[in-house]
Amino acid sequence: MNRMMLKFWNDEQGQDLIEYTLLLAFVALASATLFIGAGRSVTGIWSVTNSRLVAANTSAS
């Protein structure tokens, strides 16, 4: 029984898969954070652009 537990404890097969999965999860969370921030910036840009277009349209009429 002890030998089997020691063999299980020392087995490193599959360790790379776990490390790559954690790395992929980190990259996905970082990407999601960046996309949310970029979405807010784009919303702000569109709001300013829309306001200026409405003002230009009003003054041209």
N, CA, C and O atoms as a Tripos MOL2 file, in Angstrom:
@<TRIPOS>MOLECULE
protein
  244   243    61     0     0
PROTEIN
NO_CHARGES

@<TRIPOS>ATOM
      1 N           0.8200   -1.1960    0.0000 N.3       1 MET1
      2 CA          0.0000    0.0000    0.0000 C.3       1 MET1
      3 C           0.8620    1.2570    0.0000 C.2       1 MET1
      4 O           0.5870    2.2090   -0.7300 O.2       1 MET1
      5 N           1.9130    1.2510    0.8300 N.am      2 ASN2
      6 CA          2.8030    2.4110    0.8950 C.3       2 ASN2
      7 C           3.5250    2.6420   -0.4220 C.2       2 ASN2
      8 O           3.7130    3.7830   -0.8440 O.2       2 ASN2
      9 N           3.9270    1.5550   -1.0700 N.am      3 ARG3
     10 CA          4.6210    1.6810   -2.3370 C.3       3 ARG3
     11 C           3.6870    2.2800   -3.4000 C.2       3 ARG3
     12 O           4.1090    3.0990   -4.2180 O.2       3 ARG3
     13 N           2.4370    1.8670   -3.3770 N.am      4 MET4
     14 CA          1.4760    2.3910   -4.3380 C.3       4 MET4
     15 C           1.2250    3.8920   -4.1050 C.2       4 MET4
     16 O           1.1320    4.6610   -5.0610 O.2       4 MET4
     17 N           1.1180    4.2990   -2.8510 N.am      5 MET5
     18 CA          0.9190    5.7190   -2.5410 C.3       5 MET5
     19 C           2.1540    6.5350   -2.9280 C.2       5 MET5
     20 O           2.0250    7.6520   -3.4300 O.2       5 MET5
     21 N           3.3370    5.9890   -2.6980 N.am      6 LEU6
     22 CA          4.5780    6.6780   -3.0530 C.3       6 LEU6
     23 C           4.6850    6.8160   -4.5750 C.2       6 LEU6
     24 O           5.0930    7.8600   -5.0840 O.2       6 LEU6
     25 N           4.3140    5.7540   -5.2930 N.am      7 LYS7
     26 CA          4.3380    5.8060   -6.7550 C.3       7 LYS7
     27 C           3.3450    6.8520   -7.2570 C.2       7 LYS7
     28 O           3.6580    7.6050   -8.1800 O.2       7 LYS7
     29 N           2.1730    6.9060   -6.6720 N.am      8 PHE8
     30 CA          1.1660    7.8920   -7.0590 C.3       8 PHE8
     31 C           1.6520    9.3070   -6.7620 C.2       8 PHE8
     32 O           1.4590   10.2170   -7.5680 O.2       8 PHE8
     33 N           2.2770    9.4860   -5.6160 N.am      9 TRP9
     34 CA          2.7510   10.8130   -5.1970 C.3       9 TRP9
     35 C           3.8570   11.3260   -6.1140 C.2       9 TRP9
     36 O           3.9130   12.5200   -6.4070 O.2       9 TRP9
     37 N           4.7330   10.4400   -6.5680 N.am     10 ASN10
     38 CA          5.8680   10.8230   -7.3970 C.3      10 ASN10
     39 C           5.5370   10.8880   -8.8880 C.2      10 ASN10
     40 O           6.3570   11.3530   -9.6810 O.2      10 ASN10
     41 N           4.3710   10.4370   -9.2710 N.am     11 ASP11
     42 CA          3.9780   10.4360  -10.6760 C.3      11 ASP11
     43 C           3.7080   11.8680  -11.1310 C.2      11 ASP11
     44 O           2.8570   12.5480  -10.5580 O.2      11 ASP11
     45 N           4.4240   12.3310  -12.1560 N.am     12 GLU12
     46 CA          4.2670   13.6920  -12.6590 C.3      12 GLU12
     47 C           3.5670   13.7190  -14.0060 C.2      12 GLU12
     48 O           3.5150   14.7660  -14.6520 O.2      12 GLU12
     49 N           3.0440   12.6220  -14.4260 N.am     13 GLN13
     50 CA          2.3420   12.5680  -15.6910 C.3      13 GLN13
     51 C           1.0480   13.3690  -15.5890 C.2      13 GLN13
     52 O           0.2710   13.1700  -14.6560 O.2      13 GLN13
     53 N           0.8140   14.2550  -16.5230 N.am     14 GLY14
     54 CA         -0.3700   15.0960  -16.4960 C.3      14 GLY14
     55 C          -0.1270   16.4490  -15.8550 C.2      14 GLY14
     56 O          -1.0050   17.3110  -15.8820 O.2      14 GLY14
     57 N           1.0410   16.6500  -15.2830 N.am     15 GLN15
     58 CA          1.3570   17.9290  -14.6390 C.3      15 GLN15
     59 C           1.4020   19.0480  -15.6680 C.2      15 GLN15
     60 O           0.9370   20.1530  -15.3880 O.2      15 GLN15
     61 N           1.9480   18.7910  -16.8470 N.am     16 ASP16
     62 CA          2.0160   19.8040  -17.8920 C.3      16 ASP16
     63 C           0.6210   20.2390  -18.3260 C.2      16 ASP16
     64 O           0.3840   21.4200  -18.5810 O.2      16 ASP16
     65 N          -0.2900   19.2940  -18.4080 N.am     17 LEU17
     66 CA         -1.6550   19.6130  -18.8110 C.3      17 LEU17
     67 C          -2.2970   20.5820  -17.8280 C.2      17 LEU17
     68 O          -2.9730   21.5230  -18.2440 O.2      17 LEU17
     69 N          -2.1000   20.3710  -16.5590 N.am     18 ILE18
     70 CA         -2.6550   21.2550  -15.5420 C.3      18 ILE18
     71 C          -2.0160   22.6380  -15.6380 C.2      18 ILE18
     72 O          -2.7090   23.6490  -15.5310 O.2      18 ILE18
     73 N          -0.7070   22.6880  -15.8380 N.am     19 GLU19
     74 CA         -0.0270   23.9810  -15.9480 C.3      19 GLU19
     75 C          -0.5130   24.7560  -17.1670 C.2      19 GLU19
     76 O          -0.7570   25.9590  -17.0720 O.2      19 GLU19
     77 N          -0.6560   24.0910  -18.3050 N.am     20 TYR20
     78 CA         -1.1370   24.7680  -19.5060 C.3      20 TYR20
     79 C          -2.5940   25.2150  -19.3470 C.2      20 TYR20
     80 O          -2.9790   26.2690  -19.8530 O.2      20 TYR20
     81 N          -3.3890   24.4250  -18.6540 N.am     21 THR21
     82 CA         -4.7760   24.8080  -18.4080 C.3      21 THR21
     83 C          -4.8490   26.0530  -17.5390 C.2      21 THR21
     84 O          -5.6460   26.9510  -17.8090 O.2      21 THR21
     85 N          -4.0290   26.1170  -16.5000 N.am     22 LEU22
     86 CA         -4.0050   27.3050  -15.6530 C.3      22 LEU22
     87 C          -3.5180   28.5230  -16.4240 C.2      22 LEU22
     88 O          -4.0510   29.6190  -16.2500 O.2      22 LEU22
     89 N          -2.5210   28.3460  -17.2680 N.am     23 LEU23
     90 CA         -2.0230   29.4440  -18.0870 C.3      23 LEU23
     91 C          -3.0940   29.9250  -19.0540 C.2      23 LEU23
     92 O          -3.2680   31.1290  -19.2390 O.2      23 LEU23
     93 N          -3.8020   29.0080  -19.6640 N.am     24 LEU24
     94 CA         -4.8750   29.3620  -20.5870 C.3      24 LEU24
     95 C          -5.9940   30.1010  -19.8640 C.2      24 LEU24
     96 O          -6.5510   31.0550  -20.4080 O.2      24 LEU24
     97 N          -6.3300   29.6820  -18.6620 N.am     25 ALA25
     98 CA         -7.3530   30.3670  -17.8760 C.3      25 ALA25
     99 C          -6.9170   31.7900  -17.5380 C.2      25 ALA25
    100 O          -7.7270   32.7160  -17.5870 O.2      25 ALA25
    101 N          -5.6540   31.9680  -17.1990 N.am     26 PHE26
    102 CA         -5.1360   33.3080  -16.9160 C.3      26 PHE26
    103 C          -5.2100   34.1930  -18.1530 C.2      26 PHE26
    104 O          -5.6260   35.3480  -18.0600 O.2      26 PHE26
    105 N          -4.8180   33.6760  -19.2950 N.am     27 VAL27
    106 CA         -4.8690   34.4470  -20.5380 C.3      27 VAL27
    107 C          -6.3090   34.8060  -20.8810 C.2      27 VAL27
    108 O          -6.5720   35.9230  -21.3250 O.2      27 VAL27
    109 N          -7.2360   33.8900  -20.6880 N.am     28 ALA28
    110 CA         -8.6410   34.1640  -20.9760 C.3      28 ALA28
    111 C          -9.1910   35.2550  -20.0590 C.2      28 ALA28
    112 O          -9.9150   36.1390  -20.5180 O.2      28 ALA28
    113 N          -8.8580   35.2040  -18.7780 N.am     29 LEU29
    114 CA         -9.3300   36.2470  -17.8620 C.3      29 LEU29
    115 C          -8.7080   37.6010  -18.1810 C.2      29 LEU29
    116 O          -9.3900   38.6240  -18.1200 O.2      29 LEU29
    117 N          -7.4430   37.6180  -18.5140 N.am     30 ALA30
    118 CA         -6.7870   38.8740  -18.8740 C.3      30 ALA30
    119 C          -7.3980   39.4490  -20.1520 C.2      30 ALA30
    120 O          -7.6050   40.6590  -20.2490 O.2      30 ALA30
    121 N          -7.6820   38.6030  -21.1190 N.am     31 SER31
    122 CA         -8.3010   39.0600  -22.3620 C.3      31 SER31
    123 C          -9.6950   39.6140  -22.1140 C.2      31 SER31
    124 O         -10.0640   40.6440  -22.6790 O.2      31 SER31
    125 N         -10.4620   38.9470  -21.2830 N.am     32 ALA32
    126 CA        -11.8070   39.4230  -20.9710 C.3      32 ALA32
    127 C         -11.7450   40.7870  -20.2990 C.2      32 ALA32
    128 O         -12.5560   41.6620  -20.6000 O.2      32 ALA32
    129 N         -10.8020   40.9760  -19.4010 N.am     33 THR33
    130 CA        -10.6450   42.2620  -18.7300 C.3      33 THR33
    131 C         -10.3040   43.3560  -19.7300 C.2      33 THR33
    132 O         -10.8520   44.4560  -19.6610 O.2      33 THR33
    133 N          -9.4050   43.0620  -20.6540 N.am     34 LEU34
    134 CA         -9.0310   44.0480  -21.6710 C.3      34 LEU34
    135 C         -10.2010   44.3790  -22.5900 C.2      34 LEU34
    136 O         -10.4010   45.5410  -22.9430 O.2      34 LEU34
    137 N         -10.9790   43.3650  -22.9810 N.am     35 PHE35
    138 CA        -12.1130   43.6110  -23.8680 C.3      35 PHE35
    139 C         -13.1850   44.4520  -23.1820 C.2      35 PHE35
    140 O         -13.8100   45.2980  -23.8210 O.2      35 PHE35
    141 N         -13.4010   44.2290  -21.8970 N.am     36 ILE36
    142 CA        -14.3840   45.0310  -21.1620 C.3      36 ILE36
    143 C         -13.9230   46.4810  -21.1040 C.2      36 ILE36
    144 O         -14.7150   47.3980  -21.3190 O.2      36 ILE36
    145 N         -12.6420   46.6870  -20.8120 N.am     37 GLY37
    146 CA        -12.0970   48.0450  -20.7820 C.3      37 GLY37
    147 C         -12.1590   48.7110  -22.1400 C.2      37 GLY37
    148 O         -12.4880   49.8930  -22.2350 O.2      37 GLY37
    149 N         -11.8480   47.9740  -23.1910 N.am     38 ALA38
    150 CA        -11.9030   48.5290  -24.5480 C.3      38 ALA38
    151 C         -13.3380   48.8490  -24.9360 C.2      38 ALA38
    152 O         -13.5850   49.8360  -25.6290 O.2      38 ALA38
    153 N         -14.2790   48.0370  -24.5020 N.am     39 GLY39
    154 CA        -15.6860   48.2950  -24.8030 C.3      39 GLY39
    155 C         -16.1550   49.6000  -24.1930 C.2      39 GLY39
    156 O         -16.9130   50.3420  -24.8180 O.2      39 GLY39
    157 N         -15.7150   49.8870  -22.9860 N.am     40 ARG40
    158 CA        -16.0760   51.1480  -22.3430 C.3      40 ARG40
    159 C         -15.4710   52.3240  -23.1000 C.2      40 ARG40
    160 O         -16.1150   53.3610  -23.2630 O.2      40 ARG40
    161 N         -14.2350   52.1630  -23.5590 N.am     41 SER41
    162 CA        -13.5850   53.2330  -24.3210 C.3      41 SER41
    163 C         -14.3150   53.4800  -25.6350 C.2      41 SER41
    164 O         -14.5320   54.6300  -26.0180 O.2      41 SER41
    165 N         -14.6890   52.4220  -26.3180 N.am     42 VAL42
    166 CA        -15.4010   52.5600  -27.5840 C.3      42 VAL42
    167 C         -16.7540   53.2220  -27.3560 C.2      42 VAL42
    168 O         -17.1770   54.0550  -28.1580 O.2      42 VAL42
    169 N         -17.4330   52.8640  -26.2790 N.am     43 THR43
    170 CA        -18.7150   53.4950  -25.9620 C.3      43 THR43
    171 C         -18.5350   54.9940  -25.7450 C.2      43 THR43
    172 O         -19.3480   55.7930  -26.2110 O.2      43 THR43
    173 N         -17.4850   55.3730  -25.0470 N.am     44 GLY44
    174 CA        -17.2040   56.7870  -24.8220 C.3      44 GLY44
    175 C         -16.9100   57.5170  -26.1180 C.2      44 GLY44
    176 O         -17.3810   58.6350  -26.3260 O.2      44 GLY44
    177 N         -16.1360   56.8940  -26.9880 N.am     45 ILE45
    178 CA        -15.8030   57.5140  -28.2880 C.3      45 ILE45
    179 C         -17.0640   57.7020  -29.1210 C.2      45 ILE45
    180 O         -17.2600   58.7620  -29.7150 O.2      45 ILE45
    181 N         -17.9280   56.6780  -29.1710 N.am     46 TRP46
    182 CA        -19.1570   56.7940  -29.9520 C.3      46 TRP46
    183 C         -20.0820   57.8650  -29.3690 C.2      46 TRP46
    184 O         -20.7550   58.5700  -30.1200 O.2      46 TRP46
    185 N         -20.1230   57.9900  -28.0780 N.am     47 SER47
    186 CA        -20.9650   59.0170  -27.4550 C.3      47 SER47
    187 C         -20.4940   60.4110  -27.8350 C.2      47 SER47
    188 O         -21.3090   61.2650  -28.1860 O.2      47 SER47
    189 N         -19.2000   60.6530  -27.7690 N.am     48 VAL48
    190 CA        -18.6430   61.9620  -28.1440 C.3      48 VAL48
    191 C         -18.8820   62.2310  -29.6210 C.2      48 VAL48
    192 O         -19.2780   63.3340  -29.9970 O.2      48 VAL48
    193 N         -18.6440   61.2310  -30.4590 N.am     49 THR49
    194 CA        -18.8460   61.3930  -31.8990 C.3      49 THR49
    195 C         -20.3020   61.6960  -32.2130 C.2      49 THR49
    196 O         -20.6000   62.5650  -33.0320 O.2      49 THR49
    197 N         -21.1990   60.9840  -31.5650 N.am     50 ASN50
    198 CA        -22.6240   61.2100  -31.7920 C.3      50 ASN50
    199 C         -23.0210   62.6150  -31.3620 C.2      50 ASN50
    200 O         -23.7820   63.2770  -32.0680 O.2      50 ASN50
    201 N         -22.5300   63.0820  -30.2360 N.am     51 SER51
    202 CA        -22.8510   64.4270  -29.7630 C.3      51 SER51
    203 C         -22.3600   65.4820  -30.7420 C.2      51 SER51
    204 O         -23.0680   66.4480  -31.0270 O.2      51 SER51
    205 N         -21.1680   65.3020  -31.2500 N.am     52 ARG52
    206 CA        -20.6220   66.2760  -32.2070 C.3      52 ARG52
    207 C         -21.3660   66.2450  -33.5320 C.2      52 ARG52
    208 O         -21.5680   67.2880  -34.1530 O.2      52 ARG52
    209 N         -21.7740   65.0670  -33.9690 N.am     53 LEU53
    210 CA        -22.5490   64.9860  -35.2120 C.3      53 LEU53
    211 C         -23.9200   65.6390  -35.0530 C.2      53 LEU53
    212 O         -24.3940   66.3130  -35.9680 O.2      53 LEU53
    213 N         -24.5530   65.4470  -33.9100 N.am     54 VAL54
    214 CA        -25.8490   66.0860  -33.6700 C.3      54 VAL54
    215 C         -25.6800   67.5980  -33.6300 C.2      54 VAL54
    216 O         -26.4940   68.3330  -34.1880 O.2      54 VAL54
    217 N         -24.6270   68.0590  -32.9720 N.am     55 ALA55
    218 CA        -24.3770   69.5060  -32.9080 C.3      55 ALA55
    219 C         -24.0920   70.0690  -34.2970 C.2      55 ALA55
    220 O         -24.5700   71.1530  -34.6310 O.2      55 ALA55
    221 N         -23.3250   69.3540  -35.1050 N.am     56 ALA56
    222 CA        -23.0260   69.8170  -36.4590 C.3      56 ALA56
    223 C         -24.2690   69.8340  -37.3200 C.2      56 ALA56
    224 O         -24.4590   70.7430  -38.1280 O.2      56 ALA56
    225 N         -25.1030   68.8490  -37.1550 N.am     57 ASN57
    226 CA        -26.3560   68.7720  -37.9160 C.3      57 ASN57
    227 C         -27.2820   69.9000  -37.5130 C.2      57 ASN57
    228 O         -27.9380   70.4950  -38.3680 O.2      57 ASN57
    229 N         -27.3480   70.2030  -36.2390 N.am     58 THR58
    230 CA        -28.2070   71.2750  -35.7490 C.3      58 THR58
    231 C         -27.7270   72.6270  -36.2660 C.2      58 THR58
    232 O         -28.5410   73.4420  -36.7010 O.2      58 THR58
    233 N         -26.4360   72.8750  -36.2270 N.am     59 SER59
    234 CA        -25.9130   74.1620  -36.6670 C.3      59 SER59
    235 C         -25.9720   74.3040  -38.1930 C.2      59 SER59
    236 O         -26.0210   75.4270  -38.6940 O.2      59 SER59
    237 N         -25.9690   73.2040  -38.9360 N.am     60 ALA60
    238 CA        -26.0300   73.2520  -40.3940 C.3      60 ALA60
    239 C         -27.4660   73.4690  -40.8720 C.2      60 ALA60
    240 O         -27.6860   73.9090  -42.0000 O.2      60 ALA60
    241 N         -28.4160   73.1680  -40.0360 N.am     61 SER61
    242 CA        -29.8320   73.2900  -40.4620 C.3      61 SER61
    243 C         -30.3320   74.6870  -40.3650 C.2      61 SER61
    244 O         -31.4910   74.9520  -40.6840 O.2      61 SER61
@<TRIPOS>BOND
     1     1     2 1
     2     2     3 1
     3     3     4 2
     4     3     5 am
     5     5     6 1
     6     6     7 1
     7     7     8 2
     8     7     9 am
     9     9    10 1
    10    10    11 1
    11    11    12 2
    12    11    13 am
    13    13    14 1
    14    14    15 1
    15    15    16 2
    16    15    17 am
    17    17    18 1
    18    18    19 1
    19    19    20 2
    20    19    21 am
    21    21    22 1
    22    22    23 1
    23    23    24 2
    24    23    25 am
    25    25    26 1
    26    26    27 1
    27    27    28 2
    28    27    29 am
    29    29    30 1
    30    30    31 1
    31    31    32 2
    32    31    33 am
    33    33    34 1
    34    34    35 1
    35    35    36 2
    36    35    37 am
    37    37    38 1
    38    38    39 1
    39    39    40 2
    40    39    41 am
    41    41    42 1
    42    42    43 1
    43    43    44 2
    44    43    45 am
    45    45    46 1
    46    46    47 1
    47    47    48 2
    48    47    49 am
    49    49    50 1
    50    50    51 1
    51    51    52 2
    52    51    53 am
    53    53    54 1
    54    54    55 1
    55    55    56 2
    56    55    57 am
    57    57    58 1
    58    58    59 1
    59    59    60 2
    60    59    61 am
    61    61    62 1
    62    62    63 1
    63    63    64 2
    64    63    65 am
    65    65    66 1
    66    66    67 1
    67    67    68 2
    68    67    69 am
    69    69    70 1
    70    70    71 1
    71    71    72 2
    72    71    73 am
    73    73    74 1
    74    74    75 1
    75    75    76 2
    76    75    77 am
    77    77    78 1
    78    78    79 1
    79    79    80 2
    80    79    81 am
    81    81    82 1
    82    82    83 1
    83    83    84 2
    84    83    85 am
    85    85    86 1
    86    86    87 1
    87    87    88 2
    88    87    89 am
    89    89    90 1
    90    90    91 1
    91    91    92 2
    92    91    93 am
    93    93    94 1
    94    94    95 1
    95    95    96 2
    96    95    97 am
    97    97    98 1
    98    98    99 1
    99    99   100 2
   100    99   101 am
   101   101   102 1
   102   102   103 1
   103   103   104 2
   104   103   105 am
   105   105   106 1
   106   106   107 1
   107   107   108 2
   108   107   109 am
   109   109   110 1
   110   110   111 1
   111   111   112 2
   112   111   113 am
   113   113   114 1
   114   114   115 1
   115   115   116 2
   116   115   117 am
   117   117   118 1
   118   118   119 1
   119   119   120 2
   120   119   121 am
   121   121   122 1
   122   122   123 1
   123   123   124 2
   124   123   125 am
   125   125   126 1
   126   126   127 1
   127   127   128 2
   128   127   129 am
   129   129   130 1
   130   130   131 1
   131   131   132 2
   132   131   133 am
   133   133   134 1
   134   134   135 1
   135   135   136 2
   136   135   137 am
   137   137   138 1
   138   138   139 1
   139   139   140 2
   140   139   141 am
   141   141   142 1
   142   142   143 1
   143   143   144 2
   144   143   145 am
   145   145   146 1
   146   146   147 1
   147   147   148 2
   148   147   149 am
   149   149   150 1
   150   150   151 1
   151   151   152 2
   152   151   153 am
   153   153   154 1
   154   154   155 1
   155   155   156 2
   156   155   157 am
   157   157   158 1
   158   158   159 1
   159   159   160 2
   160   159   161 am
   161   161   162 1
   162   162   163 1
   163   163   164 2
   164   163   165 am
   165   165   166 1
   166   166   167 1
   167   167   168 2
   168   167   169 am
   169   169   170 1
   170   170   171 1
   171   171   172 2
   172   171   173 am
   173   173   174 1
   174   174   175 1
   175   175   176 2
   176   175   177 am
   177   177   178 1
   178   178   179 1
   179   179   180 2
   180   179   181 am
   181   181   182 1
   182   182   183 1
   183   183   184 2
   184   183   185 am
   185   185   186 1
   186   186   187 1
   187   187   188 2
   188   187   189 am
   189   189   190 1
   190   190   191 1
   191   191   192 2
   192   191   193 am
   193   193   194 1
   194   194   195 1
   195   195   196 2
   196   195   197 am
   197   197   198 1
   198   198   199 1
   199   199   200 2
   200   199   201 am
   201   201   202 1
   202   202   203 1
   203   203   204 2
   204   203   205 am
   205   205   206 1
   206   206   207 1
   207   207   208 2
   208   207   209 am
   209   209   210 1
   210   210   211 1
   211   211   212 2
   212   211   213 am
   213   213   214 1
   214   214   215 1
   215   215   216 2
   216   215   217 am
   217   217   218 1
   218   218   219 1
   219   219   220 2
   220   219   221 am
   221   221   222 1
   222   222   223 1
   223   223   224 2
   224   223   225 am
   225   225   226 1
   226   226   227 1
   227   227   228 2
   228   227   229 am
   229   229   230 1
   230   230   231 1
   231   231   232 2
   232   231   233 am
   233   233   234 1
   234   234   235 1
   235   235   236 2
   236   235   237 am
   237   237   238 1
   238   238   239 1
   239   239   240 2
   240   239   241 am
   241   241   242 1
   242   242   243 1
   243   243   244 2
@<TRIPOS>SUBSTRUCTURE
     1 MET1         2 RESIDUE 1 A MET
     2 ASN2         6 RESIDUE 1 A ASN
     3 ARG3        10 RESIDUE 1 A ARG
     4 MET4        14 RESIDUE 1 A MET
     5 MET5        18 RESIDUE 1 A MET
     6 LEU6        22 RESIDUE 1 A LEU
     7 LYS7        26 RESIDUE 1 A LYS
     8 PHE8        30 RESIDUE 1 A PHE
     9 TRP9        34 RESIDUE 1 A TRP
    10 ASN10       38 RESIDUE 1 A ASN
    11 ASP11       42 RESIDUE 1 A ASP
    12 GLU12       46 RESIDUE 1 A GLU
    13 GLN13       50 RESIDUE 1 A GLN
    14 GLY14       54 RESIDUE 1 A GLY
    15 GLN15       58 RESIDUE 1 A GLN
    16 ASP16       62 RESIDUE 1 A ASP
    17 LEU17       66 RESIDUE 1 A LEU
    18 ILE18       70 RESIDUE 1 A ILE
    19 GLU19       74 RESIDUE 1 A GLU
    20 TYR20       78 RESIDUE 1 A TYR
    21 THR21       82 RESIDUE 1 A THR
    22 LEU22       86 RESIDUE 1 A LEU
    23 LEU23       90 RESIDUE 1 A LEU
    24 LEU24       94 RESIDUE 1 A LEU
    25 ALA25       98 RESIDUE 1 A ALA
    26 PHE26      102 RESIDUE 1 A PHE
    27 VAL27      106 RESIDUE 1 A VAL
    28 ALA28      110 RESIDUE 1 A ALA
    29 LEU29      114 RESIDUE 1 A LEU
    30 ALA30      118 RESIDUE 1 A ALA
    31 SER31      122 RESIDUE 1 A SER
    32 ALA32      126 RESIDUE 1 A ALA
    33 THR33      130 RESIDUE 1 A THR
    34 LEU34      134 RESIDUE 1 A LEU
    35 PHE35      138 RESIDUE 1 A PHE
    36 ILE36      142 RESIDUE 1 A ILE
    37 GLY37      146 RESIDUE 1 A GLY
    38 ALA38      150 RESIDUE 1 A ALA
    39 GLY39      154 RESIDUE 1 A GLY
    40 ARG40      158 RESIDUE 1 A ARG
    41 SER41      162 RESIDUE 1 A SER
    42 VAL42      166 RESIDUE 1 A VAL
    43 THR43      170 RESIDUE 1 A THR
    44 GLY44      174 RESIDUE 1 A GLY
    45 ILE45      178 RESIDUE 1 A ILE
    46 TRP46      182 RESIDUE 1 A TRP
    47 SER47      186 RESIDUE 1 A SER
    48 VAL48      190 RESIDUE 1 A VAL
    49 THR49      194 RESIDUE 1 A THR
    50 ASN50      198 RESIDUE 1 A ASN
    51 SER51      202 RESIDUE 1 A SER
    52 ARG52      206 RESIDUE 1 A ARG
    53 LEU53      210 RESIDUE 1 A LEU
    54 VAL54      214 RESIDUE 1 A VAL
    55 ALA55      218 RESIDUE 1 A ALA
    56 ALA56      222 RESIDUE 1 A ALA
    57 ASN57      226 RESIDUE 1 A ASN
    58 THR58      230 RESIDUE 1 A THR
    59 SER59      234 RESIDUE 1 A SER
    60 ALA60      238 RESIDUE 1 A ALA
    61 SER61      242 RESIDUE 1 A SER
